[in-house]
């Protein structure tokens, strides 16, 4: 019940932010979610023995998500600064893990929101599409897995995930994507919509497994406790963090 009630608040709020909120409000909300994800990521990284320096992480993440111009340049600068800061520790064997954990956290938690802002600027309905197929897929996977799930998908990473749930997630995402595109983005051929939806759905499921691996390594069940029934922000947004770049890069490809 907690899961349903939380979703009943989050989904309408997200739709408002995507379709109706002023751009500044949406950008502020995106940055807030990135900050919360990074906060939880830092706890996971510390449990892995690779503590992440917060001030640089938040500042670099905000620059990566919001600064105009070439995001790749910002990412390279973050890598170089993280490596330089890693030299300050007494244990030189920890230079690479500390620097790597900082760079991964910035790119993982803040980078996708740069694509989210780009998608909204391109067309808010594309951003809603990217989020909606994740919602549809996650819901189908959860209930199908509980009802008919038998064969474990990745027992080392997440014992509760099943092949049946993964198949239901893909099917639900495809159904949502094709109906959504045909109604709200009719200029897109349905074959292209099906290919994009399938790729985004698979990416979202990989994002879910990737965050499960981080939690498993940290020996925790959830990344946080702020969202009743869902855990933390990373638990709720892990799939979207992988899906958003796929949708954006598909639309930004030269032939599109």
C-alpha positions as CSV (number, residue, x, y, z in Angstrom):
1,X,0.0,0.0,0.0
2,X,2.9,2.4,0.8
3,X,4.3,1.8,-2.7
4,X,1.0,2.6,-4.3
5,X,0.4,5.8,-2.2
6,X,3.9,7.1,-2.9
7,X,3.5,6.5,-6.6
8,X,0.1,8.3,-6.5
9,X,1.9,11.4,-5.3
10,X,5.1,11.1,-7.4
11,X,3.6,10.4,-10.8
12,X,1.1,13.4,-11.0
13,X,3.8,15.6,-9.6
14,X,6.3,14.4,-12.2
15,X,3.7,15.0,-15.0
16,X,3.1,18.5,-13.8
17,X,6.8,19.3,-13.7
18,X,7.4,17.9,-17.2
19,X,4.4,19.4,-19.0
20,X,3.3,22.5,-17.1
21,X,5.9,23.8,-14.7
22,X,8.1,26.8,-15.7
23,X,11.4,25.7,-17.0
24,X,13.2,27.1,-13.9
25,X,11.0,25.0,-11.6
26,X,11.6,21.9,-13.6
27,X,15.4,22.5,-13.6
28,X,15.4,23.0,-9.9
29,X,13.4,19.8,-9.4
30,X,15.8,17.9,-11.6
31,X,18.8,19.2,-9.7
32,X,17.1,18.3,-6.4
33,X,16.6,14.7,-7.5
34,X,20.2,14.5,-8.7
35,X,21.5,15.8,-5.4
36,X,19.4,13.3,-3.5
37,X,20.7,10.5,-5.7
38,X,24.3,11.6,-5.1
39,X,23.7,11.8,-1.4
40,X,22.6,8.2,-1.3
41,X,25.4,7.2,-3.7
42,X,28.0,8.6,-1.3
43,X,26.7,6.4,1.4
44,X,26.9,3.3,-0.8
45,X,30.4,4.3,-2.0
46,X,31.6,4.7,1.6
47,X,30.3,1.2,2.4
48,X,32.4,0.0,-0.5
49,X,35.5,1.5,1.1
50,X,35.7,4.4,-1.4
51,X,34.5,7.6,0.3
52,X,33.4,10.4,-2.0
53,X,34.3,14.0,-1.2
54,X,30.9,15.8,-1.1
55,X,31.6,19.5,-1.9
56,X,33.4,18.8,-5.1
57,X,30.9,16.1,-6.1
58,X,27.9,18.4,-5.7
59,X,29.5,21.4,-7.4
60,X,30.8,19.3,-10.3
61,X,27.5,17.5,-10.6
62,X,25.5,20.8,-10.8
63,X,27.9,22.1,-13.4
64,X,27.6,18.9,-15.5
65,X,23.8,18.9,-15.3
66,X,23.1,22.6,-15.9
67,X,26.1,24.4,-17.4
68,X,25.7,25.3,-21.1
69,X,28.2,24.2,-23.7
70,X,30.1,21.0,-24.0
71,X,29.3,18.5,-21.2
72,X,32.2,16.3,-22.2
73,X,34.6,19.1,-21.3
74,X,33.1,19.4,-17.9
75,X,33.4,15.6,-17.4
76,X,37.1,15.6,-18.4
77,X,37.8,18.4,-15.9
78,X,36.0,16.4,-13.2
79,X,38.1,13.4,-13.9
80,X,41.4,15.4,-13.7
81,X,40.4,17.2,-10.5
82,X,39.2,13.9,-8.8
83,X,42.5,12.2,-9.7
84,X,44.5,15.2,-8.3
85,X,42.5,15.2,-5.1
86,X,43.1,11.5,-4.7
87,X,46.8,12.1,-4.3
88,X,46.2,13.7,-0.9
89,X,45.5,10.5,0.9
90,X,48.1,8.6,2.9
91,X,47.2,5.3,1.3
92,X,48.3,5.6,-2.3
93,X,46.5,2.3,-3.1
94,X,43.3,4.2,-2.5
95,X,43.9,6.9,-5.1
96,X,42.2,5.1,-7.9
97,X,39.2,3.8,-6.0
98,X,38.5,7.3,-4.5
99,X,38.9,9.2,-7.7
100,X,36.9,6.6,-9.6
101,X,34.1,6.6,-7.1
102,X,33.8,10.4,-7.3
103,X,33.8,10.5,-11.1
104,X,31.3,7.6,-11.3
105,X,29.0,9.3,-8.8
106,X,29.0,12.6,-10.6
107,X,28.4,11.1,-14.1
108,X,25.8,8.5,-12.8
109,X,23.7,10.8,-10.6
110,X,23.9,14.2,-12.4
111,X,24.7,13.3,-16.0
112,X,21.3,11.8,-16.9
113,X,19.5,15.0,-15.7
114,X,21.4,17.0,-18.3
115,X,19.7,14.7,-20.8
116,X,16.3,15.2,-19.1
117,X,16.6,18.9,-19.4
118,X,17.6,18.5,-23.0
119,X,14.6,16.3,-23.7
120,X,12.2,18.7,-22.1
121,X,13.7,21.6,-24.2
122,X,13.3,19.5,-27.3
123,X,9.8,18.4,-26.6
124,X,8.3,17.8,-23.1
125,X,6.3,14.8,-24.5
126,X,9.6,13.0,-25.2
127,X,10.7,13.4,-21.6
128,X,7.3,12.2,-20.4
129,X,7.6,9.2,-22.8
130,X,11.0,8.3,-21.3
131,X,9.7,8.4,-17.8
132,X,6.3,6.8,-18.6
133,X,7.8,3.7,-20.1
134,X,9.9,3.2,-17.0
135,X,6.8,3.5,-14.8
136,X,4.9,1.0,-17.0
137,X,7.8,-1.4,-17.1
138,X,8.6,-1.2,-13.4
139,X,5.0,-1.7,-12.4
140,X,4.6,-4.7,-14.7
141,X,7.8,-6.3,-13.5
142,X,6.9,-5.9,-9.9
143,X,3.5,-7.5,-10.1
144,X,4.3,-10.1,-12.7
145,X,7.3,-11.1,-10.8
146,X,5.3,-11.6,-7.6
147,X,2.5,-13.4,-9.4
148,X,4.3,-15.8,-11.8
149,X,8.0,-15.2,-11.4
150,X,9.9,-18.5,-11.1
151,X,13.3,-18.2,-12.9
152,X,15.7,-15.7,-11.3
153,X,17.2,-13.2,-13.6
154,X,20.4,-12.3,-11.7
155,X,20.4,-14.0,-8.3
156,X,23.8,-12.6,-7.3
157,X,22.6,-9.0,-7.9
158,X,18.9,-9.1,-7.0
159,X,17.3,-12.4,-5.9
160,X,13.8,-11.0,-6.3
161,X,14.1,-10.2,-10.0
162,X,12.9,-12.9,-12.5
163,X,12.9,-13.5,-16.2
164,X,9.1,-13.4,-16.1
165,X,9.2,-10.0,-14.5
166,X,11.7,-8.8,-17.1
167,X,9.6,-10.0,-20.0
168,X,6.5,-8.4,-18.5
169,X,8.5,-5.1,-18.1
170,X,9.5,-5.2,-21.8
171,X,6.0,-6.1,-22.9
172,X,4.4,-3.3,-20.8
173,X,6.9,-0.8,-22.0
174,X,6.3,-1.7,-25.6
175,X,2.6,-1.4,-25.2
176,X,2.9,2.0,-23.5
177,X,5.4,3.3,-26.0
178,X,3.5,2.4,-29.1
179,X,0.2,3.8,-27.8
180,X,1.9,6.9,-26.5
181,X,3.8,7.6,-29.6
182,X,0.8,7.0,-31.9
183,X,-1.3,9.4,-29.9
184,X,1.2,12.1,-28.8
185,X,4.1,11.9,-31.3
186,X,2.4,10.7,-34.5
187,X,5.3,11.9,-36.7
188,X,7.4,9.0,-35.4
189,X,7.1,5.7,-37.4
190,X,5.8,2.9,-35.2
191,X,8.7,0.6,-36.2
192,X,11.2,3.3,-35.0
193,X,9.1,3.8,-31.8
194,X,9.2,0.0,-31.1
195,X,12.9,-0.2,-31.5
196,X,13.5,2.9,-29.3
197,X,11.1,1.6,-26.7
198,X,12.8,-1.8,-26.6
199,X,16.2,-0.3,-26.3
200,X,15.1,2.1,-23.6
201,X,13.3,-0.7,-21.7
202,X,16.4,-2.9,-21.7
203,X,18.6,0.0,-20.6
204,X,16.2,0.7,-17.7
205,X,16.3,-2.9,-16.5
206,X,20.1,-2.7,-16.7
207,X,20.0,0.4,-14.6
208,X,17.9,-1.4,-12.0
209,X,20.5,-4.2,-11.9
210,X,23.4,-1.8,-11.7
211,X,22.0,-0.1,-8.6
212,X,21.2,-3.5,-7.1
213,X,24.9,-4.4,-7.5
214,X,25.9,-1.2,-5.7
215,X,23.5,-2.1,-2.8
216,X,24.6,-5.7,-2.7
217,X,28.2,-4.7,-2.5
218,X,27.3,-2.2,0.3
219,X,25.2,-4.9,2.1
220,X,22.1,-2.8,2.3
221,X,18.6,-3.5,1.0
222,X,17.7,0.1,0.0
223,X,19.7,3.2,-0.9
224,X,17.6,5.3,1.4
225,X,14.3,5.5,3.3
226,X,12.7,8.8,2.2
227,X,10.2,7.3,-0.3
228,X,7.9,4.9,1.6
229,X,7.5,1.6,-0.2
230,X,10.3,2.5,-2.7
231,X,13.3,3.0,-0.5
232,X,15.5,6.0,-1.6
233,X,15.7,8.2,-4.6
234,X,18.2,6.0,-6.3
235,X,15.9,3.0,-5.8
236,X,13.1,4.9,-7.5
237,X,15.2,6.5,-10.3
238,X,17.8,3.9,-11.1
239,X,16.0,2.8,-14.3
240,X,15.4,6.3,-15.4
241,X,19.1,7.2,-15.1
242,X,19.8,4.7,-17.8
243,X,16.8,5.3,-19.9
244,X,17.1,9.1,-20.3
245,X,20.4,9.1,-22.1
246,X,19.2,6.3,-24.5
247,X,16.1,8.3,-25.5
248,X,18.1,11.6,-25.9
249,X,20.9,10.1,-27.9
250,X,18.5,8.3,-30.1
251,X,16.8,11.6,-30.9
252,X,20.1,13.5,-31.2
253,X,21.7,11.0,-33.7
254,X,22.6,12.7,-37.0
255,X,20.0,10.8,-39.1
256,X,17.1,11.7,-36.9
